[in-house]
Amino acid sequence: MDFENSRAFAQSLDEQDELKQLRKEFLIPQHEGKDAVYLCGNSLGLQPVKVAAYLQKQLTNWHNLAVEGWFNGEEPWLQYHQQLRTTLGSLVGALEDEVTVMNSLTVNLHLLLVSFYQPNSKRYKIVMEGGAFPSDQYAVESQVLFHGFDPKEVIIEVFPRAGEYTLRTEDIVATIDKHADELALVLFGGINYYTGQVFDMQVITETAHKAGAFVGFDLAHAAGNVPVKLHDWGIDFACWCSYKYINSGPGGISGIFVHQKHFENQDLKRFYGWWGYDLTKRFKMTPGFVPAHGAEGWQVSTSPILLLAVHKAALSLFEEAGGLSMLRKKSLLLTAYLEYLIGEINQKHGEELLKIITPKEPQWRGCQLSIICKRNGKKLFDHLVENGVIGDWREPNVIRLAPVPLYNTFFDVYSAANLLDESLAILK
Ligand SMILES: *Cc1c(COP(=O)(O)O)cnc(C)c1O
């Protein structure tokens, strides 16, 4: 599409947007009496209006049914999470019984590493993206220590080449191949949180499996953002949080995926808890663990129903949007428009003041653009926030802006770019 740098053009794209009615389903933060320009759904998605009603319903059940709520009522809490599996499964390309919701993300990463990182004297190495989200780095480091290995020897990170910002798939493949004989696990983000790069999950998975290793993905920045086919790609496990692109609230419940091929795999160790016990026998309270079928067998602890209610409300909006495909179509256009407008700013100022480090190819990025500011980065960012444009700042010099197709408009993108332009002029 030939974009134009004008308010009228942005507004015309909004008029043509078939998903425009979805914005009304969200509570938009206010700035000086008007909707703020919220481009931070990569960090915390906005609150769906219907969350309050979904929560109230469970508060009422708690009031009226109390402990009977686990077994009685329209939606007994015992199986409440199962209502979410179809929508969630379709968001990540998984079968219903390959996904479940439990705990929070880093906790789930640990639980899945218990199963999928079982190093021995022959296979013990882990290949990861360099600059993975810190929590993932800490989780892996501690798992390696827990097994009595040295993180410095065991964790192999793939970094961008000198002068580049993102990883080349060929370098990831070469690293996996190089360590194939000692490799236990390949663990990557679906999207790198800092650069916004989508990794070639299919190729990484094929290569890891050829090397004889398990492969898992942290989809924190991918779930609800870009299409993923966890089942078809044969990925062994994955986990994600629900509070970024899935809009399920600060500290919201996390999702996990375990591929069907591992359901009966007795070699995979697990940490047990009663919520992972076969539901038909759970309340017999007998010793000896019998796992529930599928991903549910990895559950440990009583479901947090209030978090699940928020998650259910948020997921229903993906159903209203007809799944991810229309959203992705709009997302590609929103992000391309932002990219175009940033190009216009650089051109106007006669130098690349704002350098986008996120890949240019649409299939290798999601909503987010990560922008290196050549000068005055933090001041520029603060000026944006003071004027009602909310993105986020990552040290030392990156602004991340993520237009989200569920609630952002082309006019949001236009307004943000306009303010960036103005701020650069002021800060000169
Ligand atoms: C957001 C994010 C996290 C956060 O983990 P929590 O356990 O929810 O605090 C972890 N890993 C990645 C890759 C993330 O993007």
Ligand as a Chemical Component Dictionary entry (heavy atoms), coordinates in Angstrom:
data_LIG
# 
_chem_comp.id                   LIG 
_chem_comp.type                 NON-POLYMER 
_chem_comp.pdbx_formal_charge   0 
_chem_comp.three_letter_code    LIG 
# 
loop_
_chem_comp_atom.comp_id 
_chem_comp_atom.atom_id 
_chem_comp_atom.alt_atom_id 
_chem_comp_atom.type_symbol 
_chem_comp_atom.charge 
_chem_comp_atom.model_Cartn_x 
_chem_comp_atom.model_Cartn_y 
_chem_comp_atom.model_Cartn_z 
_chem_comp_atom.pdbx_ordinal 
LIG C1 C1 C 0 7.451  -10.743 29.798 1  
LIG C2 C2 C 0 8.398  -11.865 29.778 2  
LIG C3 C3 C 0 8.654  -12.630 30.931 3  
LIG C4 C4 C 0 8.030  -12.294 32.250 4  
LIG O1 O1 O 0 7.928  -13.424 33.064 5  
LIG P1 P1 P 0 6.982  -13.432 34.328 6  
LIG O2 O2 O 0 7.257  -14.723 34.954 7  
LIG O3 O3 O 0 5.574  -13.272 33.849 8  
LIG O4 O4 O 0 7.360  -12.284 35.209 9  
LIG C5 C5 C 0 9.503  -13.719 30.817 10 
LIG N1 N1 N 0 10.088 -14.032 29.644 11 
LIG C6 C6 C 0 9.870  -13.319 28.519 12 
LIG C7 C7 C 0 10.526 -13.725 27.239 13 
LIG C8 C8 C 0 9.036  -12.203 28.562 14 
LIG O5 O5 O 0 8.853  -11.482 27.464 15 
# 
loop_
_chem_comp_bond.comp_id 
_chem_comp_bond.atom_id_1 
_chem_comp_bond.atom_id_2 
_chem_comp_bond.value_order 
_chem_comp_bond.pdbx_ordinal 
LIG C1 C2 SING 1  
LIG C2 C3 SING 2  
LIG C2 C8 DOUB 3  
LIG C3 C4 SING 4  
LIG C3 C5 DOUB 5  
LIG C4 O1 SING 6  
LIG O1 P1 SING 7  
LIG P1 O2 DOUB 8  
LIG P1 O3 SING 9  
LIG P1 O4 SING 10 
LIG C5 N1 SING 11 
LIG N1 C6 DOUB 12 
LIG C6 C7 SING 13 
LIG C6 C8 SING 14 
LIG C8 O5 SING 15 
# 
